[in-house]
Amino acid sequence: MGHEPIRSLELRGITKRFPGILACDHIDLSVGEHSVRALVGENGAGKTTLMNILMGLYHPDEGHILINGSEVHFRSPNDAFDHGIGMVHQHFMLVQNMTVAENVALGMQSAHKLFRLDLASVKKRILEISERHELPVNPDAMVWQLSVGEQQRVELVKTLCLGARFLILDEPTSALTPQETDELILLLQKMSRELSIVFISHKLNEVKALSDTVSILRRGRIVFEGRTENHSSSDLAALMTGHEVELPRVDSTGIDRSGDRGLLSIRELNVLGDRGNIALDGVSLDLAPGEIVGLAGVSGNGQRSGSIQIDGVEIAGSSAARIIGVGMGYIPEDRNTEGIVPSFSVRENLVLKDVGEKQWSTAGFLKLKAIAANATGLRERFDIRCPSTDTAAGSLSGGNIQKVILARELARGPKALVAVYPTRGLDMGAIEFIHKQLLERRKEGVAILLISEELEEIMNLSDRVAVIYKGKILKVVPGKDATKRSLGLLMAGVVDE
C-alpha cells in the first residue's frame, strides 16, 4: 500500500459496451484532492458501470485512468485498493454470519500471519479508524444483528481499514432512515477534509448538501459538469432527465369519503415480529375505492391474526394464488428478492402471476408468442429500458426492475394495491413516472395502501395519512392537513392535543 497520496484522479475517454448497450460513451472525469464530486443520472445512465471500471471490477474497452498524472491499469479490485481507492457498494458486501472484525480481516492482507489470523491487530485498527472518523462500531458484533445504518458504518470502516484515501459511495443513503441519512451526510462532510469522495446519488437534496462539484450522466455520456452551489435541485433534475420534472400531487379537495364502503378493509390485525416483538397491535383501517392511504412508520413481519378483506372477500391466511385471484396487487419492499426472479428474463417476470389460460395452452405448454407480445406492449407502456425482453431481469438497473414489477402488477387490473417503498433508490424521472401511474389507478377506483419512509411522497399522494407507532395506528389525518413536522412527531409517538 506504499503508494503516494492521491492528489488527482482522472478518467479519459472511458468507453464500455455490453451486448445491446453502450454503458459508458467516451467519459472524461477528474477529481481533485479533498473534494466531493457528485455523479448523478437516471437509473441505467452508466454511473455504477463507470465506478466499477475505476475499481478494477470491469475493464474499459477504450480509455485511460490516471492517478497524479500517471496512467494506471487495474486488473482487479486489489490493484485499486493498493492505490488507495475504496468503494462502498449500494448492496453491502458483508458476510452476515461473521463478526465486524472478521469481515474487515477478510480483505486485510497484513492480518494474515503464517498459519494464523491476527484478529487482535484488526480490532485495534478498527478502533483507531472508528475514533478518528467518529464511526462507532463494535468489532465483536455479528453483522446480522446490526441495523442497516450500522452495517453501512462497518462498510465505511472496512474500506478505510484497507487504506482507502479516495472513497466511492454508490447510493449510500438508499436504505437509510431520514435520521441515519442526516448523520451520514454530516460524517462525510467531516471525512472530506482528509479524503476525496465520489458520491453517486439520485437524491438531489443530498447532492446539494454534500458535493462541491457535480457531473450528470445521461445514457452513458456526461451531459453537464459544474459547481453544485450554482444550480438548484430542479435545475439538476431537468439536466438529468432532459425535461422539467414536476412530481404530481393528489387532489382530494371536496371529497367526503365518510360514507364510502371499504374496498380494502383491515380489522383488528395483530402481527408478531420476527424478534418476538409486537409489530402490529389491533390495527384497523378502511380504504375506499379510488383512495390512496399513506402509512408512515415501520412495517414488521411474522404471525398474523385478524381480518383482511377485499371487496368483502376474506383473504387473511389465504394462499398467494387466492389473494392474487381476488384482485390484490403488491409492490414489495425488496425488489430483487421478492419482486422478481433475477435469473428469469424480463418477459418471464412480467407473467409470473398469470397462471391461467392466457399463458398456458390446453396441452400444458407455455404460449411463448403471447408472453413475448405481452412483454413488448408493457415494455413500451412502462418505458422499461432493457437491451431486449429476453434480458435477465436481475441485470437491469434498480429503476427498470421497479418498472417491471409495476408493469406486472398494474397490467393485471388489481382492485387493491399495496405499494411498499415504491420509489426507494430511484431517480427523479422514474419517481415522477411511478407517482403518475399510482394516481392514474386511483382515478380508476383502485384502493391503494402506500407504505413509505419518504414523507414528501406520502404527503403528495395520500388522501389520508395513517401514522403507525409501536404497532398501533396513533392517528389518521387528511393528506391536505399533513405536514412534515406533524407526521414526524406522530412517528416519534407524540400525539398532539
Helices and strands as residue ranges (DSSP letters): E 8-18, E 21-32, E 36-41, H 47-54, E 62-67, E 70-72, H 77-82, E 85-88, H 100-107, G 109-111, E 112-113, E 116-117, H 119-132, G 143-145, H 148-161, E 166-170, H 178-191, E 196-200, H 204-210, E 213-218, E 221-227, G 228-230, H 233-241, E 264-272, E 278-287, E 292-296, E 303-310, E 313-314, H 320-325, E 328-331, I 335-339, H 346-349, H 368-381, G 393-395, H 398-411, E 416-420, H 428-443, E 447-451, H 455-461, E 464-469, E 472-478, G 479-481, H 484-491
